[in-house]
Protein backbone atom coordinates (compact mmCIF):
# COMPACT_ATOMS: atom_id res chain seq x y z
CA UNK A 1 0.00 0.00 0.00
CA UNK A 2 1.91 3.16 -1.12
CA UNK A 3 2.52 6.12 1.16
CA UNK A 4 1.20 4.51 4.32
CA UNK A 5 4.38 4.21 6.36
CA UNK A 6 5.03 7.84 7.29
CA UNK A 7 4.84 8.63 11.01
CA UNK A 8 5.41 11.80 12.99
CA UNK A 9 8.69 11.97 14.85
CA UNK A 10 8.47 13.34 18.38
CA UNK A 11 12.12 14.40 18.12
CA UNK A 12 11.86 16.75 15.15
CA UNK A 13 9.71 19.53 16.60
CA UNK A 14 11.09 22.73 18.11
CA UNK A 15 9.42 25.90 19.43
CA UNK A 16 10.49 27.64 16.21
CA UNK A 17 8.97 24.92 14.03
CA UNK A 18 5.77 24.98 16.07
CA UNK A 19 5.45 28.76 15.62
CA UNK A 20 6.17 28.48 11.88
CA UNK A 21 3.53 25.76 11.60
CA UNK A 22 0.98 28.04 13.27
CA UNK A 23 1.84 31.00 11.03
CA UNK A 24 1.68 28.88 7.85
CA UNK A 25 -1.55 27.11 8.80
CA UNK A 26 -4.13 29.39 7.16
CA UNK A 27 -4.52 27.29 4.00
CA UNK A 28 -4.76 24.09 6.04
CA UNK A 29 -7.33 25.85 8.24
CA UNK A 30 -9.38 26.67 5.14
CA UNK A 31 -9.29 23.03 4.05
CA UNK A 32 -10.24 22.05 7.60
CA UNK A 33 -13.37 24.17 7.46
CA UNK A 34 -14.38 22.30 4.29
CA UNK A 35 -13.91 19.07 6.26
CA UNK A 36 -16.00 20.30 9.19
CA UNK A 37 -19.01 21.27 7.08
CA UNK A 38 -20.26 17.75 6.21
CA UNK A 39 -19.87 16.68 9.85
CA UNK A 40 -22.80 18.99 10.67
CA UNK A 41 -21.47 19.75 14.14
CA UNK A 42 -24.19 21.14 16.40
CA UNK A 43 -24.41 23.11 19.61
CA UNK A 44 -23.83 21.00 22.70
CA UNK A 45 -21.85 18.24 20.96
CA UNK A 46 -18.55 16.74 22.11
CA UNK A 47 -15.86 16.68 19.43
CA UNK A 48 -12.32 15.27 19.25
CA UNK A 49 -9.67 16.89 17.00
CA UNK A 50 -6.84 14.38 16.37
CA UNK A 51 -3.60 15.99 15.22
CA UNK A 52 -4.84 19.40 16.29
CA UNK A 53 -1.47 21.10 15.80
CA UNK A 54 -1.68 24.59 17.27
CA UNK A 55 -5.45 24.40 17.68
CA UNK A 56 -6.66 26.88 15.09
CA UNK A 57 -9.39 24.62 13.68
CA UNK A 58 -10.36 23.31 17.12
CA UNK A 59 -10.99 26.91 18.22
CA UNK A 60 -13.33 27.35 15.24
CA UNK A 61 -15.21 24.14 16.14
CA UNK A 62 -15.49 25.25 19.78
CA UNK A 63 -17.57 28.19 18.57
CA UNK A 64 -19.88 25.73 16.77
CA UNK A 65 -20.52 23.53 19.82
CA UNK A 66 -21.00 26.54 22.10
CA UNK A 67 -20.78 26.70 25.89
CA UNK A 68 -22.74 23.47 26.39
CA UNK A 69 -20.44 21.45 24.14
CA UNK A 70 -16.77 20.55 24.32
CA UNK A 71 -13.86 20.23 21.91
CA UNK A 72 -10.68 18.36 22.85
CA UNK A 73 -7.61 18.56 20.65
CA UNK A 74 -4.70 16.11 20.83
CA UNK A 75 -1.32 16.14 19.10
CA UNK A 76 1.86 14.12 19.69
CA UNK A 77 4.05 17.24 19.47
CA UNK A 78 4.26 19.05 22.80
CA UNK A 79 5.47 22.32 21.28
CA UNK A 80 2.32 22.64 19.21
CA UNK A 81 0.10 21.79 22.16
CA UNK A 82 1.86 24.51 24.16
CA UNK A 83 0.78 27.06 21.53
CA UNK A 84 -2.69 25.52 21.25
CA UNK A 85 -3.25 25.98 24.98
CA UNK A 86 -3.12 29.74 24.45
CA UNK A 87 -6.51 29.26 22.74
CA UNK A 88 -7.91 27.12 25.58
CA UNK A 89 -11.28 28.06 27.07
CA UNK A 90 -14.08 26.52 29.13
CA UNK A 91 -15.22 24.36 26.20
CA UNK A 92 -11.81 23.83 24.55
CA UNK A 93 -8.97 21.69 25.94
CA UNK A 94 -5.68 20.39 24.53
CA UNK A 95 -3.51 17.40 25.44
CA UNK A 96 -0.53 15.58 23.99
CA UNK A 97 -1.62 12.27 22.55
CA UNK A 98 -1.75 9.94 19.56
CA UNK A 99 -4.60 8.57 17.48
CA UNK A 100 -3.47 5.00 18.16
CA UNK A 101 -3.94 5.41 21.93
CA UNK A 102 -7.12 7.20 23.03
CA UNK A 103 -7.20 5.44 26.41
CA UNK A 104 -7.65 8.75 28.25
CA UNK A 105 -11.16 8.89 26.73
CA UNK A 106 -14.24 6.85 27.62
CA UNK A 107 -16.14 4.59 25.25
CA UNK A 108 -18.81 6.48 23.30
CA UNK A 109 -17.62 9.87 24.52
CA UNK A 110 -17.71 11.90 21.29
CA UNK A 111 -20.36 12.88 18.77
CA UNK A 112 -17.73 13.59 16.11
CA UNK A 113 -14.01 13.05 15.50
CA UNK A 114 -11.95 14.64 12.74
CA UNK A 115 -8.37 14.53 11.42
CA UNK A 116 -7.36 17.50 9.26
CA UNK A 117 -4.44 16.55 6.97
CA UNK A 118 -3.25 14.06 9.59
CA UNK A 119 -4.30 10.50 8.74
CA UNK A 120 -1.47 9.82 6.28
CA UNK A 121 1.09 10.43 9.09
CA UNK A 122 -0.36 7.74 11.37
CA UNK A 123 1.73 4.55 11.41
CA UNK A 124 -0.98 2.17 12.68
CA UNK A 125 -3.98 3.37 10.71
CA UNK A 126 -6.10 0.32 11.51
CA UNK A 127 -5.43 0.64 15.23
CA UNK A 128 -6.25 4.35 15.13
CA UNK A 129 -9.58 3.72 13.40
CA UNK A 130 -10.51 1.06 15.95
CA UNK A 131 -9.77 3.49 18.79
CA UNK A 132 -11.75 6.24 17.08
CA UNK A 133 -14.69 3.88 16.61
CA UNK A 134 -14.54 3.02 20.32
CA UNK A 135 -14.74 6.64 21.50
CA UNK A 136 -17.51 7.62 19.07
CA UNK A 137 -21.12 7.47 20.18
CA UNK A 138 -23.49 5.25 18.17
CA UNK A 139 -24.26 7.20 15.02
CA UNK A 140 -21.19 9.39 15.58
CA UNK A 141 -19.32 10.92 12.65
CA UNK A 142 -15.68 10.71 11.58
CA UNK A 143 -14.16 13.10 9.05
CA UNK A 144 -10.66 13.15 7.59
CA UNK A 145 -8.92 14.72 4.63
CA UNK A 146 -5.60 14.32 2.85
CA UNK A 147 -3.91 14.74 -0.50
CA UNK A 148 -5.11 12.49 -3.31
CA UNK A 149 -2.21 10.35 -4.62
CA UNK A 150 -4.24 9.54 -7.74
CA UNK A 151 -4.02 13.27 -8.65
CA UNK A 152 -0.37 14.05 -7.84
CA UNK A 153 -0.03 17.11 -10.10
CA UNK A 154 -3.10 18.78 -8.58
CA UNK A 155 -1.95 17.93 -5.04
CA UNK A 156 1.52 19.40 -5.65
CA UNK A 157 0.02 22.52 -7.22
CA UNK A 158 -2.13 23.06 -4.13
CA UNK A 159 0.92 22.51 -1.92
CA UNK A 160 2.94 25.10 -3.87
CA UNK A 161 0.01 27.53 -3.58
CA UNK A 162 -0.13 27.02 0.19
CA UNK A 163 3.62 27.57 0.53
CA UNK A 164 3.45 30.74 -1.59
CA UNK A 165 0.47 32.14 0.33
CA UNK A 166 2.37 31.57 3.57
CA UNK A 167 5.34 33.55 2.21
CA UNK A 168 7.71 30.59 2.57
CA UNK A 169 10.43 29.29 0.25
CA UNK A 170 9.58 26.09 -1.61
CA UNK A 171 12.43 23.61 -1.22
CA UNK A 172 10.40 20.60 -2.35
CA UNK A 173 11.08 18.68 -5.54
CA UNK A 174 8.18 17.76 -7.84
CA UNK A 175 9.46 14.18 -7.67
CA UNK A 176 8.55 14.00 -3.97
CA UNK A 177 5.66 11.59 -3.36
CA UNK A 178 2.19 12.84 -2.52
CA UNK A 179 1.27 11.64 0.95
CA UNK A 180 -2.18 10.15 1.02
CA UNK A 181 -4.31 7.11 0.34
CA UNK A 182 -6.67 6.36 -2.49
CA UNK A 183 -10.35 5.65 -1.98
CA UNK A 184 -9.67 1.96 -2.66
CA UNK A 185 -7.07 1.92 0.13
CA UNK A 186 -9.22 3.82 2.62
CA UNK A 187 -12.45 1.87 2.26
CA UNK A 188 -11.20 -1.50 3.65
CA UNK A 189 -9.50 0.29 6.55
CA UNK A 190 -12.81 1.88 7.53
CA UNK A 191 -14.68 -1.41 7.23
CA UNK A 192 -12.08 -3.19 9.38
CA UNK A 193 -12.29 -0.36 11.90
CA UNK A 194 -16.00 -1.01 12.41
CA UNK A 195 -17.48 1.87 10.39
CA UNK A 196 -20.73 1.09 8.59
CA UNK A 197 -20.95 4.07 6.23
CA UNK A 198 -18.13 5.53 4.14
CA UNK A 199 -18.35 8.49 1.77
CA UNK A 200 -15.59 10.23 -0.17
CA UNK A 201 -15.49 13.64 -1.84
CA UNK A 202 -12.86 15.78 -3.52
CA UNK A 203 -12.38 19.55 -3.41
CA UNK A 204 -9.84 22.17 -4.42
C-alpha positions in Angstrom: 0.0 0.0 0.0 1.9 3.2 -1.1 2.5 6.1 1.2 1.2 4.5 4.3 4.4 4.2 6.4 5.0 7.8 7.3 4.8 8.6 11.0 5.4 11.8 13.0 8.7 12.0 14.9 8.5 13.3 18.4 12.1 14.4 18.1 11.9 16.8 15.1 9.7 19.5 16.6 11.1 22.7 18.1 9.4 25.9 19.4 10.5 27.6 16.2 9.0 24.9 14.0 5.8 25.0 16.1 5.5 28.8 15.6 6.2 28.5 11.9 3.5 25.8 11.6 1.0 28.0 13.3 1.8 31.0 11.0 1.7 28.9 7.9 -1.5 27.1 8.8 -4.1 29.4 7.2 -4.5 27.3 4.0 -4.8 24.1 6.0 -7.3 25.8 8.2 -9.4 26.7 5.1 -9.3 23.0 4.1 -10.2 22.1 7.6 -13.4 24.2 7.5 -14.4 22.3 4.3 -13.9 19.1 6.3 -16.0 20.3 9.2 -19.0 21.3 7.1 -20.3 17.7 6.2 -19.9 16.7 9.9 -22.8 19.0 10.7 -21.5 19.7 14.1 -24.2 21.1 16.4 -24.4 23.1 19.6 -23.8 21.0 22.7 -21.9 18.2 21.0 -18.6 16.7 22.1 -15.9 16.7 19.4 -12.3 15.3 19.2 -9.7 16.9 17.0 -6.8 14.4 16.4 -3.6 16.0 15.2 -4.8 19.4 16.3 -1.5 21.1 15.8 -1.7 24.6 17.3 -5.4 24.4 17.7 -6.7 26.9 15.1 -9.4 24.6 13.7 -10.4 23.3 17.1 -11.0 26.9 18.2 -13.3 27.4 15.2 -15.2 24.1 16.1 -15.5 25.2 19.8 -17.6 28.2 18.6 -19.9 25.7 16.8 -20.5 23.5 19.8 -21.0 26.5 22.1 -20.8 26.7 25.9 -22.7 23.5 26.4 -20.4 21.4 24.1 -16.8 20.5 24.3 -13.9 20.2 21.9 -10.7 18.4 22.9 -7.6 18.6 20.7 -4.7 16.1 20.8 -1.3 16.1 19.1 1.9 14.1 19.7 4.0 17.2 19.5 4.3 19.0 22.8 5.5 22.3 21.3 2.3 22.6 19.2 0.1 21.8 22.2 1.9 24.5 24.2 0.8 27.1 21.5 -2.7 25.5 21.3 -3.2 26.0 25.0 -3.1 29.7 24.4 -6.5 29.3 22.7 -7.9 27.1 25.6 -11.3 28.1 27.1 -14.1 26.5 29.1 -15.2 24.4 26.2 -11.8 23.8 24.5 -9.0 21.7 25.9 -5.7 20.4 24.5 -3.5 17.4 25.4 -0.5 15.6 24.0 -1.6 12.3 22.5 -1.7 9.9 19.6 -4.6 8.6 17.5 -3.5 5.0 18.2 -3.9 5.4 21.9 -7.1 7.2 23.0 -7.2 5.4 26.4 -7.7 8.7 28.2 -11.2 8.9 26.7 -14.2 6.8 27.6 -16.1 4.6 25.2 -18.8 6.5 23.3 -17.6 9.9 24.5 -17.7 11.9 21.3 -20.4 12.9 18.8 -17.7 13.6 16.1 -14.0 13.0 15.5 -12.0 14.6 12.7 -8.4 14.5 11.4 -7.4 17.5 9.3 -4.4 16.5 7.0 -3.2 14.1 9.6 -4.3 10.5 8.7 -1.5 9.8 6.3 1.1 10.4 9.1 -0.4 7.7 11.4 1.7 4.6 11.4 -1.0 2.2 12.7 -4.0 3.4 10.7 -6.1 0.3 11.5 -5.4 0.6 15.2 -6.2 4.3 15.1 -9.6 3.7 13.4 -10.5 1.1 15.9 -9.8 3.5 18.8 -11.8 6.2 17.1 -14.7 3.9 16.6 -14.5 3.0 20.3 -14.7 6.6 21.5 -17.5 7.6 19.1 -21.1 7.5 20.2 -23.5 5.2 18.2 -24.3 7.2 15.0 -21.2 9.4 15.6 -19.3 10.9 12.6 -15.7 10.7 11.6 -14.2 13.1 9.0 -10.7 13.1 7.6 -8.9 14.7 4.6 -5.6 14.3 2.9 -3.9 14.7 -0.5 -5.1 12.5 -3.3 -2.2 10.3 -4.6 -4.2 9.5 -7.7 -4.0 13.3 -8.6 -0.4 14.1 -7.8 0.0 17.1 -10.1 -3.1 18.8 -8.6 -2.0 17.9 -5.0 1.5 19.4 -5.7 0.0 22.5 -7.2 -2.1 23.1 -4.1 0.9 22.5 -1.9 2.9 25.1 -3.9 0.0 27.5 -3.6 -0.1 27.0 0.2 3.6 27.6 0.5 3.5 30.7 -1.6 0.5 32.1 0.3 2.4 31.6 3.6 5.3 33.5 2.2 7.7 30.6 2.6 10.4 29.3 0.2 9.6 26.1 -1.6 12.4 23.6 -1.2 10.4 20.6 -2.4 11.1 18.7 -5.5 8.2 17.8 -7.8 9.5 14.2 -7.7 8.5 14.0 -4.0 5.7 11.6 -3.4 2.2 12.8 -2.5 1.3 11.6 1.0 -2.2 10.2 1.0 -4.3 7.1 0.3 -6.7 6.4 -2.5 -10.3 5.6 -2.0 -9.7 2.0 -2.7 -7.1 1.9 0.1 -9.2 3.8 2.6 -12.4 1.9 2.3 -11.2 -1.5 3.6 -9.5 0.3 6.5 -12.8 1.9 7.5 -14.7 -1.4 7.2 -12.1 -3.2 9.4 -12.3 -0.4 11.9 -16.0 -1.0 12.4 -17.5 1.9 10.4 -20.7 1.1 8.6 -21.0 4.1 6.2 -18.1 5.5 4.1 -18.3 8.5 1.8 -15.6 10.2 -0.2 -15.5 13.6 -1.8 -12.9 15.8 -3.5 -12.4 19.5 -3.4 -9.8 22.2 -4.4 
